[in-house]
Amino acid sequence: MASISYKCPNCDGELMFDPATQKYKCPYCASLFSQQQIRDMRPDTAGVRRPDAPVQAPGSLRGEAWGQAEGSAVQYNCPSCGAQIVTEETTAATFCYYCHNPVILSGKLEGRFLPDQVIPFEITRENAIQGFLKYVRKKKFVPKAFWNKRQIEKISGVYFPYWVYDVELNGRVLADARKTRSWRSGNTQYTETKIYSVRREGDITLRNLPENALSKASSVLAQGILPYRYEKAKDFHMSYLSGFMAERRDIERARVQEGMRRTMQQSAQQMMRETITGYDTVNIGSASFQPAFELWKYVLFPVWTITYKGRNGKMYYYSMNGQTGKVIGELPIDYKKVTLASVLVAAVVLALGLAVGYIL
């Protein structure tokens, strides 16, 4: 199967997307190229839809039933050195194991797998490494192997797939609201309760509700790195993947839409509930919301990540939002360090106890 790379027109080096400049940089001659220049160089790699792929209608899923399932591994040839590259089914961009040049895998993000948008990396690799070191150094009992030089070099910039949901709703809420006041007259305590029937109707718009679209991604990781600034999302172009890894979705909209709609209902109900004020208690009796318009977008989000397999066989990870720098991690513990620290603390306490006993 074919693969794609972007060549510098000045020196024929491999171009990579540079988060610092938001342009494409050649690591050999340091030339910079804009997105429009990249499109002019390789207009055929903008993510062309296959001729038989259905056209997306407003609010619908792109090409729901195009193509057949692929195997668990796919072979490509590196366009730079010709070496064979073997990837997983969901891998859409990677690096050649031999020449280390970036490779975008043709066919993985076409047809129904063509993303609508991408949020480009804004955090550079250097800044991601510094953030990783700062985070890990605060953890006193992390094994040294987790943050040694070889481990740090494994930090990877990966685009993860998400479904993003927009919806406009018509809805109403019926609630029982109460006001209570108490007073005393002589020896008698009085309590008055006024009961109100409250009705709220209106239109609610919810934007950019995200849901993970990759089954092998940790749910903690997928949710923990949110949110992203969606106003900086770009129309998808293959070139944004150059210099990074990327995963193709393997969770379809049908698997997540009911859950997303429940989340939408809950959010809309809470927003209407917050408009009912001036009462001591409010109890929602019924709520009904109908979507007037909904739109599903398939978007790639940037993540810097490091994984580490502990001695117990468990996989640990550290991940950083590649746009905002937000960090989440589940780090291993070096129990030898914990034991040593406990022994030292016990020794200090014993020494202080003996000293105080001697003085007394």
Phi, psi and chi 1 to 4 in degrees:
 res  aa     phi    psi   chi1   chi2   chi3   chi4
   1 MET       -  154.3  -60.8 -178.9   70.4      -
   2 ALA   -81.0  157.0      -      -      -      -
   3 SER  -133.7  163.5   55.6      -      -      -
   4 ILE  -125.6  142.5  -60.0  169.1      -      -
   5 SER  -141.6  159.6   63.3      -      -      -
   6 TYR  -111.1  120.2  -68.7   83.7      -      -
   7 LYS  -100.4  139.4  -62.1  -72.2 -172.6  178.5
   8 CYS   -68.9  126.8  173.5      -      -      -
   9 PRO   -70.3  -12.4   24.8  -32.8      -      -
  10 ASN   -89.5  -40.0  -62.5  -32.5      -      -
  11 CYS  -132.8   -0.6   71.1      -      -      -
  12 ASP    71.3   16.5 -155.7   38.2      -      -
  13 GLY   -76.3  169.0      -      -      -      -
  14 GLU   -82.4  122.8  -59.4  -68.8  -24.2      -
  15 LEU   -80.0  142.0  -66.8  177.8      -      -
  16 MET  -131.4  145.7  -61.2 -175.2 -174.3      -
  17 PHE   -69.3  129.8 -178.2   76.7      -      -
  18 ASP  -106.0  110.0  179.2   27.9      -      -
  19 PRO   -59.8  -31.6  -24.4   34.5      -      -
  20 ALA   -67.2  -39.6      -      -      -      -
  21 THR  -103.9  -12.3   61.8      -      -      -
  22 GLN    59.7   29.2  -65.9  -67.7  -68.6      -
  23 LYS  -127.2 -177.4  -66.4 -175.7  177.2 -177.9
  24 TYR  -104.8  126.3  -62.2   85.5      -      -
  25 LYS  -117.6  138.6 -174.1  174.8 -177.3  179.0
  26 CYS   -91.8  121.2  175.3      -      -      -
  27 PRO   -71.3   -9.1   26.6  -33.3      -      -
  28 TYR   -96.7  -48.9  -57.7   99.8      -      -
  29 CYS  -109.2    0.2   67.5      -      -      -
  30 ALA    65.7   19.4      -      -      -      -
  31 SER   -69.6  147.3  -62.6      -      -      -
  32 LEU  -119.3  142.3  -70.9  172.9      -      -
  33 PHE  -135.7  140.1  -59.0   91.6      -      -
  34 SER   -79.3  170.5   67.6      -      -      -
  35 GLN   -62.2  -38.8 -179.4   63.1   48.3      -
  36 GLN   -66.1  -38.0 -173.6   56.0   51.8      -
  37 GLN   -64.0  -37.9  -73.0  174.0  -54.5      -
  38 ILE   -64.9  -43.0  -68.0  -65.8      -      -
  39 ARG   -61.1  -38.7  -72.4  178.7 -176.9  -87.7
  40 ASP   -68.2  -34.3  -67.7  -18.6      -      -
  41 MET   -70.0  -45.7  -69.0  177.1 -160.3      -
  42 ARG  -131.8   66.9  -63.4  -68.1  -59.8  -86.5
  43 PRO   -63.0  -18.8   24.5  -33.8      -      -
  44 ASP   -78.8   -8.0   59.4  -50.5      -      -
  45 THR  -106.8   19.8   59.9      -      -      -
  46 ALA   -75.8    1.3      -      -      -      -
  47 GLY    97.2   60.6      -      -      -      -
  48 VAL   -76.0  133.1  179.2      -      -      -
  49 ARG   -75.7  142.0 -170.8 -175.3  -46.2  -76.8
  50 ARG   -67.8  149.1  -58.5 -144.3  176.4 -173.9
  51 PRO   -58.7  -31.8  -19.6   28.3      -      -
  52 ASP   -93.7    4.7   57.1  -19.9      -      -
  53 ALA   -80.2  136.2      -      -      -      -
  54 PRO   -62.4  149.3  -20.0   31.0      -      -
  55 VAL   -84.2  140.3  176.7      -      -      -
  56 GLN   -77.2  126.8 -178.0 -175.2   20.1      -
  57 ALA   -92.0  157.5      -      -      -      -
  58 PRO   -54.9  127.3  -25.4   34.2      -      -
  59 GLY    79.8    5.6      -      -      -      -
  60 SER  -109.2  167.6   68.0      -      -      -
  61 LEU   -83.5  136.6  175.8   64.9      -      -
  62 ARG   -67.0  122.6  168.6  173.0  -75.7  134.4
  63 GLY    44.6   65.5      -      -      -      -
  64 GLU   -60.6  -29.9 -171.9   69.8   43.4      -
  65 ALA  -126.1   30.2      -      -      -      -
  66 TRP   -82.3  138.7 -178.2   86.4      -      -
  67 GLY    81.2  178.5      -      -      -      -
  68 GLN  -119.6  161.3  -62.2  178.8  -16.1      -
  69 ALA   -66.1  141.2      -      -      -      -
  70 GLU   -93.9  171.1  -61.4 -178.5   14.0      -
  71 GLY   -76.0  178.2      -      -      -      -
  72 SER   -78.7  -16.2   59.0      -      -      -
  73 ALA  -140.0  143.4      -      -      -      -
  74 VAL  -130.7  142.0 -178.0      -      -      -
  75 GLN  -106.0  137.8  -64.7 -178.1   -6.4      -
  76 TYR  -132.1  165.2  -69.9   80.6      -      -
  77 ASN  -112.3  132.6  -69.8  -38.1      -      -
  78 CYS   -64.1  128.1  173.9      -      -      -
  79 PRO   -71.2  -12.3   25.9  -33.6      -      -
  80 SER   -93.7  -46.6  -62.7      -      -      -
  81 CYS  -118.5   -7.7   70.9      -      -      -
  82 GLY    82.9   -0.5      -      -      -      -
  83 ALA   -67.1  153.8      -      -      -      -
  84 GLN   -81.1  134.5 -171.2  177.5   83.6      -
  85 ILE  -116.8  124.6  -58.9  171.3      -      -
  86 VAL  -110.5  125.2  179.7      -      -      -
  87 THR  -127.6  167.7   71.7      -      -      -
  88 GLU   -76.1  166.3  -65.0 -175.8   12.3      -
  89 GLU   -61.1  -36.1 -178.9 -177.9   -4.6      -
  90 THR   -88.6   -7.9   56.9      -      -      -
  91 THR   -69.5  128.3  -57.7      -      -      -
  92 ALA  -115.2  -19.1      -      -      -      -
  93 ALA  -152.5  142.2      -      -      -      -
  94 THR  -156.4 -162.1 -174.8      -      -      -
  95 PHE  -126.9  148.8  -70.2   84.9      -      -
  96 CYS   -69.9  133.2  175.3      -      -      -
  97 TYR   -68.8  -19.0  -53.1  120.4      -      -
  98 TYR  -101.3  -52.3  -60.6   95.2      -      -
  99 CYS   -98.3   -7.7   68.2      -      -      -
 100 HIS    65.4   14.9  -54.1  -66.3      -      -
 101 ASN   -80.4  150.6  -77.8  -36.2      -      -
 102 PRO   -70.0  142.3   25.9  -34.1      -      -
 103 VAL  -135.2  127.3  178.6      -      -      -
 104 ILE  -101.7  128.1  -60.5  171.9      -      -
 105 LEU   -90.3  110.7  -52.1 -179.9      -      -
 106 SER   -64.3  141.1  176.4      -      -      -
 107 GLY    92.8  -18.6      -      -      -      -
 108 LYS   -75.0  -28.4  -71.4  -61.2 -173.2   72.8
 109 LEU  -122.1   52.8  -63.4  177.7      -      -
 110 GLU  -124.9  170.4  -67.2 -179.4   -3.2      -
 111 GLY    57.7 -129.8      -      -      -      -
 112 ARG   -71.3  -12.1   69.6 -172.5 -180.0  100.7
 113 PHE   -96.0    6.2  -67.1  111.8      -      -
 114 LEU   -74.2  116.1  176.2   61.9      -      -
 115 PRO   -64.7  151.4  -21.9   34.5      -      -
 116 ASP   -78.3  -41.3  -63.5  -69.1      -      -
 117 GLN  -143.8  167.1  -66.7 -179.9  -47.7      -
 118 VAL  -141.7  140.5   57.5      -      -      -
 119 ILE  -100.4  109.3  -63.8  178.8      -      -
 120 PRO   -68.1  155.2  -18.1   31.7      -      -
 121 PHE   -60.9  137.3  -83.1   86.8      -      -
 122 GLU  -116.5  -22.8  -66.5 -173.9   26.9      -
 123 ILE   -88.1  124.0  -54.2  -66.1      -      -
 124 THR   -75.3  164.8   65.6      -      -      -
 125 ARG   -60.1  -42.0 -179.8 -177.2  179.4   85.3
 126 GLU   -61.5  -44.5  -69.0   73.8   20.4      -
 127 ASN   -68.3  -34.0  -72.0  -21.4      -      -
 128 ALA   -65.0  -40.6      -      -      -      -
 129 ILE   -64.7  -43.9  -70.7  173.9      -      -
 130 GLN   -62.3  -40.4  -69.3  -55.5  -48.0      -
 131 GLY   -64.2  -37.6      -      -      -      -
 132 PHE   -64.1  -47.8  169.7   70.7      -      -
 133 LEU   -62.6  -41.6  -68.0  174.5      -      -
 134 LYS   -62.6  -40.3 -177.9  177.7  178.8 -179.3
 135 TYR   -68.4  -46.8  179.5   81.3      -      -
 136 VAL   -71.8  -34.2  175.0      -      -      -
 137 ARG   -66.1  -18.9  -77.6  169.5  179.1  160.9
 138 LYS   -77.9  -16.3  -66.7  178.9 -179.2  178.3
 139 LYS   -96.1  107.4  -47.4  -62.7 -179.7 -179.5
 140 LYS   -70.5  -25.1  -57.9  -59.6 -177.5 -176.7
 141 PHE  -112.7   24.3  -58.3  113.9      -      -
 142 VAL   -80.8  135.0  174.4      -      -      -
 143 PRO   -57.1  141.2  -22.5   32.7      -      -
 144 LYS   -58.5  -33.0 -175.0  177.5  179.9 -179.8
 145 ALA   -63.8  -22.6      -      -      -      -
 146 PHE   -71.1  -28.5 -176.2   76.7      -      -
 147 TRP  -128.3   30.2   55.9  -74.8      -      -
 148 ASN   -79.5  176.8   62.6   22.8      -      -
 149 LYS   -59.5  -43.8 -177.1  178.1  179.1 -178.9
 150 ARG   -63.2  -37.8  -70.9 -175.8   60.3 -171.4
 151 GLN   -69.3  -41.8  179.2   69.6    6.5      -
 152 ILE   -61.4  -36.2  -66.7  170.7      -      -
 153 GLU   -65.7  -14.5  -70.5  173.4   -9.1      -
 154 LYS   -83.8   -3.2  -65.3  178.6 -177.3  178.2
 155 ILE   -59.5  132.4 -167.6  166.7      -      -
 156 SER  -128.1  139.3  -59.9      -      -      -
 157 GLY   -91.9  118.7      -      -      -      -
 158 VAL  -129.1  134.7 -175.6      -      -      -
 159 TYR   -89.6  119.9  -77.4  104.0      -      -
 160 PHE  -101.8  143.0  -79.5   94.3      -      -
 161 PRO   -86.1  139.3   31.1  -33.0      -      -
 162 TYR  -137.6  150.7  -77.4   76.5      -      -
 163 TRP   -90.4  136.7  -72.4  109.0      -      -
 164 VAL  -123.9  128.9  176.9      -      -      -
 165 TYR  -115.2  128.3 -178.0   46.6      -      -
 166 ASP  -115.3  140.3  -66.6  -12.3      -      -
 167 VAL  -149.9  144.6   64.3      -      -      -
 168 GLU  -116.9  128.3  -64.4  175.9    3.7      -
 169 LEU  -121.0  145.6  -58.9  163.0      -      -
 170 ASN  -108.1  129.5  -53.5  127.7      -      -
 171 GLY  -154.0  169.4      -      -      -      -
 172 ARG  -146.2  154.4   69.0  176.0 -176.0  177.3
 173 VAL  -133.1  132.5  167.1      -      -      -
 174 LEU  -111.5  130.8  -61.6  178.1      -      -
 175 ALA  -138.2  155.4      -      -      -      -
 176 ASP  -104.2  117.9  173.6   83.5      -      -
 177 ALA  -119.0  148.5      -      -      -      -
 178 ARG  -137.7  144.7  -56.9 -171.3  178.9 -154.4
 179 LYS  -122.5  133.6  -75.1 -175.6  178.3 -179.3
 180 THR  -127.2  136.1  -57.3      -      -      -
 181 ARG  -136.6  149.0   70.8 -174.9 -176.6   98.7
 182 SER  -128.5  147.5  -62.3      -      -      -
 183 TRP  -154.1  161.8   69.9   93.4      -      -
 184 ARG  -118.1  137.3  178.3  178.6  -69.6  -83.8
 185 SER  -131.3  109.9  178.8      -      -      -
 186 GLY    66.3 -125.3      -      -      -      -
 187 ASN   -97.5   10.1  -65.8  -36.1      -      -
 188 THR  -109.7  131.5  -55.5      -      -      -
 189 GLN   -98.9  124.7  178.1   74.9   28.3      -
 190 TYR  -111.0  143.0  -64.7   91.1      -      -
 191 THR  -131.7  126.8  -60.9      -      -      -
 192 GLU  -115.4  128.4  176.2 -171.5   72.0      -
 193 THR  -119.9  121.6  -59.7      -      -      -
 194 LYS  -103.8  130.8  -66.7 -177.5  177.7 -178.9
 195 ILE  -111.0  131.4  -58.0  174.8      -      -
 196 TYR  -122.9  143.7  -59.4   84.4      -      -
 197 SER   -99.2  117.9  178.4      -      -      -
 198 VAL  -112.2  136.5 -178.9      -      -      -
 199 ARG  -128.9  133.6  179.7 -171.2 -178.6  102.2
 200 ARG  -127.9  134.2  -71.1  -72.4 -172.1  -88.1
 201 GLU  -133.6  150.1  -67.7 -173.3    6.2      -
 202 GLY   170.9 -179.3      -      -      -      -
 203 ASP  -107.8  137.6  -61.5  -31.2      -      -
 204 ILE  -129.4  134.9  -66.7  177.2      -      -
 205 THR  -115.0  126.4  -61.3      -      -      -
 206 LEU  -118.5  134.2  -60.3  172.9      -      -
 207 ARG  -125.1  144.6  -67.6  -80.6 -175.1  -98.8
 208 ASN    59.4   51.3  -59.0  -40.8      -      -
 209 LEU   -86.6  115.2  -56.8  176.8      -      -
 210 PRO   -93.8  151.0   33.5  -32.2      -      -
 211 GLU  -145.2  132.7 -178.0   60.7   46.4      -
 212 ASN   -56.6  139.0  172.2   45.2      -      -
 213 ALA  -122.2   19.1      -      -      -      -
 214 LEU  -127.7  118.4 -176.1   65.8      -      -
 215 SER   -66.9  -31.5   58.6      -      -      -
 216 LYS   -83.6   -5.5   67.9 -178.1  179.8 -178.1
 217 ALA   -77.2  137.9      -      -      -      -
 218 SER   -62.4  133.3  160.9      -      -      -
 219 SER   -64.5  -33.3   58.6      -      -      -
 220 VAL   -64.9  -44.3  175.5      -      -      -
 221 LEU   -63.7  -47.0  162.8   62.4      -      -
 222 ALA   -59.5  -38.3      -      -      -      -
 223 GLN   -89.4  -31.4  -64.5  -61.1  -39.9      -
 224 GLY   -67.9  -27.2      -      -      -      -
 225 ILE   -87.1   -6.3   57.2  174.3      -      -
 226 LEU   -74.4  155.7  -59.4  175.3      -      -
 227 PRO   -96.4  170.7   35.0  -35.9      -      -
 228 TYR  -113.7  159.9  -76.4   82.2      -      -
 229 ARG   -90.3   98.2  -62.9 -169.5  -65.1  -92.7
 230 TYR   -69.2  -20.7  -63.8   97.1      -      -
 231 GLU   -65.0  -13.9   67.9  -85.4   10.5      -
 232 LYS   -99.3    8.5  -67.8 -166.5  173.7 -176.4
 233 ALA   -67.1  145.3      -      -      -      -
 234 LYS  -116.8  153.6  -53.1  -68.1 -175.1 -177.5
 235 ASP   -59.3  137.7  -69.5  -21.4      -      -
 236 PHE   -65.6  137.2  179.3   73.7      -      -
 237 HIS  -143.8  136.4 -170.2  -79.9      -      -
 238 MET   -53.6  -32.2  -72.5  -75.4 -168.4      -
 239 SER   -63.2  -25.7   56.1      -      -      -
 240 TYR   -61.4  -21.8  -75.9  112.3      -      -
 241 LEU   -82.0  -14.6  -50.9 -175.1      -      -
 242 SER   -64.4  122.3 -174.4      -      -      -
 243 GLY    97.2   -0.4      -      -      -      -
 244 PHE  -133.6  169.0  -60.6   94.6      -      -
 245 MET   -95.4  161.1  -59.1  178.4   71.6      -
 246 ALA  -150.7  146.7      -      -      -      -
 247 GLU  -116.3  141.4  -67.9  -72.8  -19.8      -
 248 ARG   -92.2  146.5 -172.6 -170.7   72.4 -175.1
 249 ARG   -65.0  148.5   77.3  167.4 -166.5  -95.8
 250 ASP  -133.4   11.9   61.7   -2.3      -      -
 251 ILE  -113.2  119.2  -62.7  177.0      -      -
 252 GLU   -86.3  165.2  -63.6  -58.5  -27.4      -
 253 ARG   -58.5  -36.9 -173.9 -176.1   71.0  172.2
 254 ALA   -58.2  -29.1      -      -      -      -
 255 ARG   -77.8  -20.6  -75.9  178.3   54.2 -173.7
 256 VAL  -115.6  -13.3  -58.3      -      -      -
 257 GLN   -66.6  -35.2   63.1 -176.6    7.6      -
 258 GLU   -65.9  -42.8  -71.7  -53.9  -45.1      -
 259 GLY   -63.3  -40.8      -      -      -      -
 260 MET   -65.4  -38.7  -68.4  -69.9  -78.4      -
 261 ARG   -67.9  -34.9  -75.1  170.4  178.2  162.4
 262 ARG   -64.6  -42.6  -76.3 -165.2  -61.1  -88.9
 263 THR   -61.0  -41.3  -60.8      -      -      -
 264 MET   -60.5  -45.5  166.2  -92.0  -66.1      -
 265 GLN   -60.6  -44.3  -66.1  -88.2   -4.2      -
 266 GLN   -64.1  -42.0  -66.2  166.7    1.0      -
 267 SER   -65.8  -43.0  -61.9      -      -      -
 268 ALA   -65.0  -41.8      -      -      -      -
 269 GLN   -62.8  -41.6  179.3  174.5  -44.5      -
 270 GLN   -65.0  -38.9 -179.2   61.0   29.1      -
 271 MET   -63.9  -41.3  -68.7  173.5   69.4      -
 272 MET   -69.6  -37.1  -80.4 -155.1  174.3      -
 273 ARG   -59.0  -37.1  165.4   62.8 -177.7   84.4
 274 GLU   -69.9  -13.8  -68.7  172.5   -4.1      -
 275 THR   -84.7  -10.8   69.1      -      -      -
 276 ILE   -92.6  101.7  -55.8  175.0      -      -
 277 THR  -126.9  166.9   58.4      -      -      -
 278 GLY    90.0    9.1      -      -      -      -
 279 TYR  -119.0  157.7  -57.4   96.1      -      -
 280 ASP   -76.9  -40.6  -63.6  -37.9      -      -
 281 THR  -137.3  148.4   62.0      -      -      -
 282 VAL  -137.2  126.2  176.1      -      -      -
 283 ASN  -121.6  122.5  -65.5  -51.1      -      -
 284 ILE   -73.9  123.2  -58.9  -63.8      -      -
 285 GLY   -86.9  -47.9      -      -      -      -
 286 SER  -152.1  154.9   64.1      -      -      -
 287 ALA  -145.3  139.8      -      -      -      -
 288 SER  -141.5  128.8  174.5      -      -      -
 289 PHE  -135.6  134.6  -63.5   93.0      -      -
 290 GLN  -123.9  130.0  -63.0  -61.5  -36.3      -
 291 PRO   -72.2  125.1   23.6  -31.0      -      -
 292 ALA   -87.3  -26.4      -      -      -      -
 293 PHE  -158.1  138.8  170.2   81.8      -      -
 294 GLU  -144.2  147.3   58.8 -179.7   -0.4      -
 295 LEU  -139.0  129.6  175.3   65.8      -      -
 296 TRP  -106.4  131.0  -67.1   84.4      -      -
 297 LYS  -121.8  141.8  -65.9  172.4  -71.7 -174.0
 298 TYR  -101.6  114.1  172.3   31.5      -      -
 299 VAL  -128.7  142.6 -174.2      -      -      -
 300 LEU   -99.2  128.3  -60.6 -176.3      -      -
 301 PHE  -107.7  142.0  -68.8  173.7      -      -
 302 PRO   -86.8  135.2   32.2  -34.1      -      -
 303 VAL  -140.5  132.7 -178.8      -      -      -
 304 TRP   -95.3  129.4  -73.6  105.6      -      -
 305 THR  -144.6  150.1 -173.0      -      -      -
 306 ILE  -132.5  135.5  -70.0  178.7      -      -
 307 THR  -116.8  153.7   57.7      -      -      -
 308 TYR  -148.4  127.3  175.0   84.6      -      -
 309 LYS   -94.6  115.2 -170.2  171.9 -175.7  178.0
 310 GLY   -74.6  171.0      -      -      -      -
 311 ARG   -63.4  -24.4  -68.8 -176.2  176.9  180.0
 312 ASN   -82.7    2.9   57.9   -1.3      -      -
 313 GLY    86.4   -8.0      -      -      -      -
 314 LYS   -77.4  143.4 -178.9  178.2  178.5  179.7
 315 MET   -93.7  124.4 -170.7   64.8   70.9      -
 316 TYR  -107.9  158.4  -61.9   88.1      -      -
 317 TYR  -146.2  156.8   61.6   83.8      -      -
 318 TYR  -131.3  132.1  160.6   95.1      -      -
 319 SER  -138.3  147.0  -63.8      -      -      -
 320 MET  -129.1  133.7  172.6 -172.3  -73.4      -
 321 ASN   -60.7  118.9 -177.8  -48.9      -      -
 322 GLY   -73.3   -1.9      -      -      -      -
 323 GLN  -109.3  -47.2 -177.9 -165.0   50.2      -
 324 THR  -100.4  -19.2   67.2      -      -      -
 325 GLY    87.8    3.6      -      -      -      -
 326 LYS   -62.6  139.1 -178.4 -179.2  178.5 -179.0
 327 VAL  -117.4  142.4  166.5      -      -      -
 328 ILE  -141.3  144.7 -176.9  172.7      -      -
 329 GLY  -160.9  150.1      -      -      -      -
 330 GLU  -123.0  104.6 -178.1 -175.2    8.3      -
 331 LEU  -103.6  147.4  -53.4 -177.2      -      -
 332 PRO   -72.5  160.8   27.1  -34.8      -      -
 333 ILE  -117.5  132.2  -63.8  175.5      -      -
 334 ASP   -90.1  101.9 -173.0  -23.4      -      -
 335 TYR   -69.8  -19.2  -71.2   98.9      -      -
 336 LYS   -65.8  -40.0  -70.3 -176.7  178.1  179.7
 337 LYS   -65.5  -39.9  -71.3 -174.9  177.8 -179.3
 338 VAL   -62.8  -44.3  174.6      -      -      -
 339 THR   -63.9  -44.8  -58.1      -      -      -
 340 LEU   -61.5  -43.1  179.0   59.2      -      -
 341 ALA   -63.3  -40.5      -      -      -      -
 342 SER   -63.4  -41.7  -59.6      -      -      -
 343 VAL   -64.3  -43.0  169.5      -      -      -
 344 LEU   -64.0  -42.6  -70.0  175.2      -      -
 345 VAL   -62.9  -44.0  169.9      -      -      -
 346 ALA   -62.0  -39.3      -      -      -      -
 347 ALA   -65.2  -41.6      -      -      -      -
 348 VAL   -64.8  -43.8  169.9      -      -      -
 349 VAL   -62.3  -41.6  170.8      -      -      -
 350 LEU   -64.2  -43.1  177.7   60.8      -      -
 351 ALA   -63.0  -42.6      -      -      -      -
 352 LEU   -64.1  -39.4  -70.5  174.5      -      -
 353 GLY   -63.4  -43.0      -      -      -      -
 354 LEU   -65.7  -38.9  -67.8  174.3      -      -
 355 ALA   -64.6  -43.8      -      -      -      -
 356 VAL   -65.2  -40.6  170.0      -      -      -
 357 GLY   -63.1  -38.0      -      -      -      -
 358 TYR   -66.6  -41.1  178.3   77.5      -      -
 359 ILE   -65.5  -43.2  -66.9  172.9      -      -
 360 LEU   -68.6      -  -65.5  177.3      -      -
